[in-house]
Amino acid sequence: MRTVALLWAPLLFLAAAAAYADQSALNPVVRQETIDKTICVPGYATGVRPATSYTNGIKQMYFQRAQLNPRLAQAYELDHIIPLALGGHPRNLDNLALQVREGENGAKRKDRIEEKLQCLVCSGQVTLATAQRDILEDWQAAYHRYAKVECRRR
């Protein structure tokens, strides 16, 4: 059962990622010209992150929709497809998906590239739109593309 559930995670993530095309997965406040007042301010993502009472409810709903065993909930997290640190919408369901925590497709690995891309955007090395597109289209390819790029903070 666990193997079947783990196979669902990438599919659920990709289905949710398709919603990005209509821009509803993006926070309209965050644009290239506002990054110095939004995502590049220390603590920004923490300040806009929804309460766990909200995210736990969404996670439970997604588990029910996917008919996943609730006992596997600890193996997953509710992920922002476009990270908050890159201007993803905090609460829009189009920007939320279940993601397995561990492993090559896991949220822990994705978190590392999210941090790197935020640094690259805030240092002017990558545009916000490029970072958003790259993490959305194939975050693992973005991981390989940017992981070894040195971020030159201003």
Buried (B, 14 or more C-beta within 10 A) or exposed (E): EEEEBBEBBBEBBEEBBEBBEEEEBBBEEBEEEBBEEBBBEEEBBEEBBBEEEBBEEBBEEBBEEBEBEEEBBEBBBBBBBBBBBBBBBBBBBBBBBBBBBEEEBBBEBBBEBBBBBBBBBBBEBBEBBBBBBBBBEEBEEBBEBBEEEEBEEE
